[in-house]
Amino acid sequence: DSWPTFDEAYLVQDTVTIVVQINGKVRANISAPTGSSQDEVEELAKKDNKVTEHTKPGIKKVIYVPNKLINFVV
């Protein structure tokens, strides 16, 4: 009797869902590759229509938590 073995490669996700917040309010969710840099996630978020609509006044600060969320302070 031996236990089944598992491959750790299957436990790692290729993409993650990142919450996009503007002034602390959730405005969108985007999919990004795991381990994406802040610049890559910012680019993806800015392509979303809801995000561009709410960030028209200008972005003052960006808070990024890797693989979790990005928050634009307007």
C-alpha positions as CSV (number, residue, x, y, z in Angstrom):
1,D,0.0,0.0,0.0
2,S,1.5,3.3,-1.1
3,W,-0.1,6.7,-1.2
4,P,-0.7,8.3,-4.6
5,T,1.9,10.8,-5.5
6,F,1.2,14.3,-6.8
7,D,3.0,16.7,-9.1
8,E,3.6,20.1,-7.5
9,A,3.5,21.7,-10.9
10,Y,-0.2,21.1,-11.1
11,L,-0.7,23.0,-7.8
12,V,0.6,26.3,-9.2
13,Q,-1.9,28.5,-11.0
14,D,-0.9,30.1,-14.4
15,T,-3.2,33.0,-14.0
16,V,-4.7,34.9,-11.1
17,T,-7.8,37.2,-10.8
18,I,-6.7,40.6,-9.6
19,V,-9.2,43.0,-8.0
20,V,-9.1,46.5,-9.4
21,Q,-10.1,49.2,-6.9
22,I,-10.5,52.9,-7.4
23,N,-10.4,54.9,-4.1
24,G,-10.9,51.7,-2.2
25,K,-14.1,50.6,-4.1
26,V,-14.0,47.5,-6.3
27,R,-14.6,48.5,-9.9
28,A,-13.3,45.5,-11.9
29,N,-11.6,42.1,-11.9
30,I,-8.9,41.3,-14.3
31,S,-6.9,38.1,-15.1
32,A,-3.2,38.3,-15.1
33,P,-0.3,35.8,-15.3
34,T,0.9,34.8,-11.8
35,G,3.8,36.9,-10.7
36,S,3.1,39.9,-13.0
37,S,4.9,43.1,-12.2
38,Q,3.0,46.2,-11.0
39,D,3.6,47.9,-14.5
40,E,2.0,44.9,-16.3
41,V,-1.0,44.8,-14.0
42,E,-1.5,48.6,-14.3
43,E,-1.4,48.3,-18.1
44,L,-4.0,45.5,-18.1
45,A,-6.2,47.4,-15.6
46,K,-6.1,50.6,-17.6
47,K,-7.4,48.8,-20.7
48,D,-10.7,48.1,-18.8
49,N,-13.5,50.5,-19.7
50,K,-14.8,50.8,-16.1
51,V,-11.3,51.7,-14.9
52,T,-10.6,54.4,-17.5
53,E,-14.0,55.9,-16.8
54,H,-13.3,56.3,-13.1
55,T,-9.6,57.4,-13.5
56,K,-10.3,60.4,-15.8
57,P,-9.5,63.0,-13.1
58,G,-5.9,61.6,-12.9
59,I,-4.2,59.0,-10.8
60,K,-2.4,60.3,-7.7
61,K,-1.1,57.0,-6.2
62,V,-1.1,53.3,-7.0
63,I,-1.1,50.6,-4.4
64,Y,-0.3,47.1,-5.6
65,V,-0.5,43.9,-3.7
66,P,1.1,41.2,-5.9
67,N,-1.3,38.5,-7.2
68,K,-4.2,40.1,-5.1
69,L,-5.2,43.6,-6.0
70,I,-4.4,47.0,-7.4
71,N,-5.9,50.2,-6.0
72,F,-5.8,53.5,-7.9
73,V,-6.1,56.6,-5.7
74,V,-7.7,59.4,-7.8
